[in-house]
Amino acid sequence: MGRDPTGEEGCWSAFRHSPFFPAAVLVLIVAAAAGLFAGSYTYAMANPTPHNIPTAVTGVPASEIKRAEFVQGMERALGAELRLRHFAAYEEARNAVEDQRVYAILQDRHHAAELDVSGASGATVAQLLTQTAPQVGEEIGIPVAVRDINPLQKGDPRGLALFYITLASVVVGFVGAIQLSVHARELNPAERIAFTAVYSVLGGFTIAAIVDWGLDAVRLPFAESWLILALTMFTSGMVFTMFNALFGRWAMLPTWGLMVLLGNPSSGGAVSWPLLPSLLGEIGRWLPPGASVNAQHTAVYFRQHQHFFPFAVLLAWAALSCTVFWIWRHRHPGGRETAGAAAAAAAS
């Protein structure tokens, strides 16, 4: 006997081939994405907790200061380890701060302690140390002097402006690639890469100009910040383009997961890396948002100590995305050749 086309199997087949099936899938995906989005940011940022804080020590050997009552009290109050590094002179310790190898400098004085923090190294870490050190000193009867030796700019008192401009470059970067795939579908592969580069250069300039010249929120080293923003936008756009070639219409899922759900909370922009969950703090440096924040942060506050590593991360992701897209360009839903083949198939 033949199967009843009006039975369960026939209804499921009709639903599968109707426009309601992808709509229903999208409803579930959007609902899950909303929860994951809120969860990832809450997990990373709602209750930042230190694990270890690299701290410079001058004046006495680290073995002695480690046993000091003040250090022990700080570690108890923070629930974290002060990862102490000894420097013979204060100038060496200050250079370590500028090189972003330590977040504070502890100097032991006779019956007193001095703690130099660096707000520009991490506003959340500096705030935590500033609040905790005097309390611990009062408990154990040791005067503690705290000062910020590298404060944030006045227009960015919470240190979030660099995170926001990075977030803008990441999101607009892949949104631009999405719009190219929708409204400029017939672009061939090389043309698609070229137009992604063009909107990245112009978009990076616009972000930097508005934040610096327009709002006067942060004084940027304009050319370097523009370069970082443009490279971030291009990388983000090409990441989507790569996934578009690999996964077609579902490319937004891995792009959103990599760049927004994982990349932005672990970037160290809103919450400093020592306060993030340890896994996020480690992987954030290797993802485009974290690399962009790292490079931008150093360019603005530690201009003489810029590292190549964050640029290498951005360039590696951009090169990987371009290479994968180029190798599998025949699978990308755009291009005049693809459009021509689809039209020929429809005509036949």
C-alpha positions as CSV (number, residue, x, y, z in Angstrom):
1,M,0.0,0.0,0.0
2,G,1.2,3.5,-0.8
3,R,1.8,6.1,2.0
4,D,-0.8,8.6,2.6
5,P,0.5,12.0,1.4
6,T,-1.8,13.6,3.9
7,G,-0.3,11.7,6.9
8,E,2.4,12.8,9.3
9,E,5.2,12.2,6.9
10,G,3.4,14.2,4.2
11,C,2.7,17.1,6.5
12,W,6.3,17.1,7.7
13,S,7.6,17.1,4.1
14,A,5.3,19.9,3.2
15,F,6.4,21.9,6.2
16,R,10.1,21.3,5.4
17,H,9.7,22.7,1.9
18,S,7.5,25.7,3.0
19,P,8.8,29.2,4.0
20,F,7.6,28.4,7.5
21,F,10.4,25.9,8.2
22,P,13.4,28.4,7.9
23,A,11.3,31.0,9.8
24,A,10.7,28.5,12.6
25,V,14.4,27.6,12.7
26,L,15.2,31.3,12.9
27,V,12.8,31.8,15.8
28,L,14.6,29.2,17.8
29,I,18.0,30.5,16.9
30,V,17.2,34.1,17.8
31,A,15.7,33.0,21.1
32,A,18.8,30.9,21.9
33,A,21.1,33.7,20.7
34,A,19.4,36.2,23.0
35,G,20.0,34.0,26.0
36,L,23.6,33.2,25.1
37,F,24.3,36.9,24.4
38,A,23.0,37.9,27.8
39,G,24.7,34.9,29.5
40,S,28.1,35.4,27.9
41,Y,28.3,39.1,28.9
42,T,26.9,38.5,32.4
43,Y,29.3,35.6,33.0
44,A,32.3,37.7,32.0
45,M,31.4,41.1,33.3
46,A,28.7,41.1,36.0
47,N,31.0,40.0,38.9
48,P,34.6,40.5,37.9
49,T,36.9,38.5,40.2
50,P,40.7,38.6,40.2
51,H,42.7,35.4,40.0
52,N,46.2,36.8,40.1
53,I,47.4,40.4,39.7
54,P,51.0,40.9,38.4
55,T,52.5,43.4,40.9
56,A,56.0,44.9,40.9
57,V,57.9,45.1,44.2
58,T,60.8,47.5,44.9
59,G,63.0,48.2,47.8
60,V,63.3,44.7,49.3
61,P,63.6,41.1,48.0
62,A,60.4,39.6,46.8
63,S,60.9,36.7,49.3
64,E,60.7,39.1,52.2
65,I,57.8,41.2,50.9
66,K,55.9,38.0,50.2
67,R,55.8,37.4,54.0
68,A,54.8,40.9,54.8
69,E,51.5,41.2,56.6
70,F,50.2,43.8,54.2
71,V,50.6,41.5,51.2
72,Q,48.9,38.6,53.0
73,G,46.1,40.9,54.0
74,M,45.7,42.1,50.4
75,E,45.5,38.5,49.1
76,R,42.9,37.6,51.7
77,A,40.8,40.6,50.9
78,L,41.0,40.2,47.2
79,G,40.7,36.4,47.2
80,A,43.5,36.4,44.7
81,E,47.3,36.2,44.5
82,L,49.5,39.2,44.0
83,R,51.9,37.8,41.6
84,L,55.0,39.6,42.8
85,R,57.9,40.5,40.6
86,H,61.0,42.1,42.2
87,F,62.8,45.1,40.6
88,A,65.9,46.7,42.0
89,A,64.9,50.2,41.1
90,Y,61.6,52.1,40.8
91,E,62.4,53.1,37.3
92,E,62.6,49.4,36.2
93,A,59.2,48.8,37.9
94,R,57.7,51.8,36.2
95,N,59.0,50.6,32.8
96,A,57.3,47.2,33.5
97,V,54.0,49.1,34.0
98,E,54.5,50.9,30.8
99,D,55.2,47.6,29.1
100,Q,52.0,46.2,30.6
101,R,53.8,43.4,32.4
102,V,52.5,44.5,35.8
103,Y,49.4,46.4,37.0
104,A,50.8,48.0,40.2
105,I,54.0,48.9,42.1
106,L,54.3,48.0,45.7
107,Q,57.0,49.9,47.7
108,D,57.7,48.8,51.3
109,R,58.4,51.7,53.7
110,H,59.3,51.6,57.4
111,H,55.9,50.8,59.1
112,A,54.1,51.9,55.9
113,A,53.4,50.8,52.3
114,E,53.0,52.7,49.1
115,L,50.9,51.3,46.2
116,D,51.1,52.8,42.8
117,V,48.3,51.7,40.5
118,S,47.8,52.3,36.7
119,G,44.3,53.2,35.8
120,A,45.2,53.0,32.1
121,S,46.5,49.5,32.5
122,G,43.0,48.4,33.7
123,A,40.4,50.6,35.3
124,T,38.7,47.7,37.1
125,V,42.0,46.4,38.5
126,A,43.1,49.9,39.6
127,Q,39.7,50.6,41.2
128,L,39.8,47.2,43.1
129,L,43.3,47.8,44.4
130,T,42.6,51.4,45.3
131,Q,39.5,50.4,47.4
132,T,41.1,47.4,49.0
133,A,44.6,48.6,50.0
134,P,43.6,51.4,52.5
135,Q,41.1,49.0,54.1
136,V,43.7,46.3,54.6
137,G,46.2,48.9,55.9
138,E,43.7,50.2,58.4
139,E,42.9,46.6,59.6
140,I,46.6,45.8,60.3
141,G,47.6,49.3,61.4
142,I,49.9,50.1,58.4
143,P,49.4,53.4,56.6
144,V,48.9,52.9,52.9
145,A,49.4,55.6,50.3
146,V,47.7,54.9,46.9
147,R,48.2,56.9,43.8
148,D,47.4,56.5,40.1
149,I,50.6,57.0,38.1
150,N,48.9,56.5,34.7
151,P,45.3,57.7,34.9
152,L,42.7,57.4,32.2
153,Q,41.8,60.4,30.1
154,K,39.2,62.8,31.4
155,G,36.7,62.1,28.6
156,D,36.9,58.4,29.4
157,P,36.9,58.1,33.2
158,R,35.7,54.4,33.2
159,G,38.0,53.3,30.4
160,L,35.2,52.0,28.2
161,A,35.6,54.3,25.1
162,L,38.2,52.0,23.5
163,F,36.0,49.0,24.1
164,Y,33.0,50.8,22.5
165,I,34.9,51.9,19.4
166,T,36.3,48.3,19.0
167,L,32.8,46.9,19.4
168,A,31.6,49.3,16.7
169,S,34.3,48.3,14.3
170,V,33.7,44.6,14.9
171,V,29.9,44.7,14.5
172,V,29.8,47.2,11.6
173,G,32.6,45.1,10.0
174,F,30.6,42.0,9.6
175,V,27.3,43.8,9.1
176,G,28.9,45.5,6.1
177,A,29.9,42.1,4.7
178,I,26.3,41.0,5.2
179,Q,25.0,44.0,3.3
180,L,27.5,43.3,0.5
181,S,26.2,39.8,0.2
182,V,22.6,41.0,0.0
183,H,22.8,44.2,-2.0
184,A,26.0,43.6,-4.0
185,R,25.5,39.9,-4.6
186,E,27.1,39.8,-8.0
187,L,30.5,41.0,-6.8
188,N,33.2,38.5,-7.8
189,P,35.6,37.3,-5.1
190,A,38.4,39.8,-5.6
191,E,35.9,42.6,-5.9
192,R,34.2,41.5,-2.7
193,I,37.6,41.6,-0.8
194,A,38.4,45.0,-2.3
195,F,35.0,46.6,-1.3
196,T,35.4,45.1,2.2
197,A,38.7,46.9,2.4
198,V,37.3,50.2,1.2
199,Y,34.4,50.3,3.6
200,S,36.8,49.3,6.4
201,V,39.2,52.2,5.7
202,L,36.4,54.7,5.5
203,G,34.6,53.2,8.5
204,G,37.7,53.2,10.6
205,F,38.3,56.9,9.8
206,T,34.7,57.8,10.6
207,I,34.8,56.1,14.0
208,A,38.1,57.7,15.0
209,A,37.1,61.2,13.7
210,I,33.7,61.2,15.6
211,V,35.2,59.9,18.9
212,D,38.2,62.2,18.8
213,W,37.4,65.3,16.8
214,G,33.7,65.3,17.1
215,L,33.1,64.2,20.7
216,D,36.5,64.9,22.2
217,A,36.0,61.8,24.3
218,V,39.5,60.3,23.8
219,R,42.6,61.8,22.3
220,L,43.7,59.2,19.8
221,P,47.0,58.8,18.0
222,F,44.9,59.3,14.9
223,A,46.8,57.5,12.2
224,E,47.5,54.4,14.4
225,S,44.0,54.2,15.8
226,W,42.6,54.6,12.3
227,L,44.8,51.7,11.1
228,I,43.7,49.5,14.0
229,L,40.0,50.2,13.5
230,A,40.2,49.7,9.7
231,L,42.1,46.4,10.2
232,T,39.5,45.3,12.8
233,M,36.6,46.1,10.4
234,F,38.3,44.3,7.5
235,T,39.1,41.2,9.6
236,S,35.5,41.1,11.0
237,G,34.0,41.5,7.5
238,M,36.2,38.8,6.0
239,V,35.4,36.4,8.9
240,F,31.8,36.6,7.9
241,T,32.7,36.3,4.2
242,M,34.7,33.1,5.0
243,F,31.8,31.6,6.9
244,N,29.4,32.6,4.2
245,A,31.5,30.5,1.7
246,L,31.6,27.6,4.2
247,F,28.0,27.7,5.6
248,G,26.0,29.7,3.2
249,R,23.0,31.5,4.7
250,W,23.8,30.3,8.2
251,A,27.1,32.2,8.2
252,M,25.8,34.6,10.8
253,L,25.8,31.9,13.5
254,P,29.5,31.2,13.7
255,T,30.4,34.9,13.0
256,W,28.2,36.0,15.9
257,G,29.5,33.3,18.2
258,L,33.1,34.0,17.5
259,M,33.1,37.8,17.3
260,V,30.3,38.8,19.7
261,L,29.5,36.0,22.1
262,L,33.1,34.9,22.7
263,G,35.3,37.7,21.3
264,N,33.9,40.8,22.9
265,P,33.4,39.7,26.5
266,S,36.9,38.2,26.5
267,S,38.5,41.3,24.9
268,G,39.6,42.9,28.1
269,G,38.0,46.2,27.1
270,A,35.1,46.3,29.6
271,V,36.7,44.2,32.3
272,S,40.5,43.8,32.5
273,W,42.0,40.4,31.7
274,P,43.1,39.6,35.3
275,L,39.4,39.9,36.4
276,L,38.0,37.7,33.7
277,P,37.4,34.0,34.2
278,S,40.8,32.5,33.6
279,L,39.8,30.7,30.3
280,L,38.3,33.9,28.8
281,G,41.3,35.9,29.9
282,E,43.6,33.5,28.0
283,I,41.7,33.1,24.7
284,G,40.7,36.7,24.5
285,R,44.2,37.8,23.3
286,W,44.0,35.4,20.4
287,L,40.6,36.6,19.0
288,P,40.1,39.7,16.8
289,P,38.2,41.9,19.3
290,G,40.8,41.2,22.1
291,A,43.7,41.9,19.7
292,S,42.0,45.2,18.6
293,V,41.4,46.4,22.2
294,N,45.0,45.4,23.1
295,A,46.5,47.3,20.2
296,Q,44.2,50.4,20.6
297,H,44.8,50.5,24.4
298,T,48.5,50.5,24.0
299,A,48.4,53.0,21.2
300,V,46.5,55.5,23.3
301,Y,48.1,55.1,26.8
302,F,51.5,53.4,26.2
303,R,52.6,54.8,22.9
304,Q,56.3,54.0,23.3
305,H,55.6,50.4,24.2
306,Q,53.4,49.1,21.3
307,H,53.6,45.4,20.7
308,F,53.4,43.6,17.3
309,F,51.5,40.7,18.8
310,P,47.9,42.2,18.6
311,F,48.6,43.3,15.0
312,A,49.9,39.8,14.2
313,V,46.6,38.3,15.5
314,L,44.5,40.6,13.4
315,L,46.6,40.0,10.3
316,A,46.5,36.2,10.9
317,W,42.7,36.2,11.1
318,A,42.4,38.4,8.1
319,A,44.8,36.2,6.1
320,L,43.1,33.0,7.2
321,S,39.6,34.4,6.3
322,C,40.7,35.6,2.9
323,T,42.5,32.4,2.1
324,V,39.6,30.2,3.1
325,F,37.2,32.4,1.2
326,W,39.4,32.3,-1.9
327,I,39.8,28.5,-1.9
328,W,36.1,27.9,-1.4
329,R,34.9,30.9,-3.4
330,H,32.9,28.6,-5.7
331,R,30.7,27.8,-2.8
332,H,30.0,31.5,-1.9
333,P,26.4,32.4,-2.9
334,G,27.5,35.6,-4.6
335,G,29.4,36.4,-7.8
336,R,28.5,37.0,-11.4
337,E,29.5,33.5,-12.4
338,T,27.3,32.0,-9.6
339,A,24.4,34.2,-10.6
340,G,24.8,33.3,-14.3
341,A,24.9,29.6,-13.5
342,A,21.8,29.9,-11.3
343,A,20.0,31.8,-14.1
344,A,20.9,29.2,-16.7
345,A,19.7,26.4,-14.4
346,A,16.4,28.2,-13.9
347,A,16.0,28.8,-17.6
348,S,16.5,25.1,-18.4
